[in-house]
Amino acid sequence: MATVYIPTPLRRFTGGQSKVTVEAATVGELLQALDRQYPGLAPRLMNGDGQLKRFINVFLNDDEIRTLQGLETPVSPQDRISIVPAMAGGAGKGGQA
C-alpha cells in the first residue's frame, strides 16, 4: 500500500495521523479511497468536477502529479504520496506581518 502524508490542517479527518496507507492503482483512486477511509477529505481536495483544487498540490514521491499524468498517475505500493496545500500570505507593508 502507498504511504500518504497528511498535512497538519487535514489531520483532524485522520484522527491526528500524519501518514496513512492506502491501496489504489492511480492517484485519483487513491484520493477516493482516502475519502472512504476518512470521510470529509475529498471536499477539501477536489472541486465539484472531481478535479484537484488548484491550491492543492499532490506529489508522487518527488514529482507533482500535474507534471505527470494528473489524477491518472499510476501508484505502486512503495510510492509516497504527499498532499501539500498551497501557502498564502506573507509580509505586510514595510515587511511587517
PyMOL commands that set and color helices and strands:
alter all, ss='L'
color gray80, all
select helices_A, chain A and resi 8-14+27-37+42-45+65-67+70-72+93-95
alter helices_A, ss='H'
color red, helices_A
select strands_A, chain A and resi 2-5+19-22+56-60+63-64+80-85
alter strands_A, ss='S'
color yellow, strands_A
deselect
rebuild
show_as cartoon
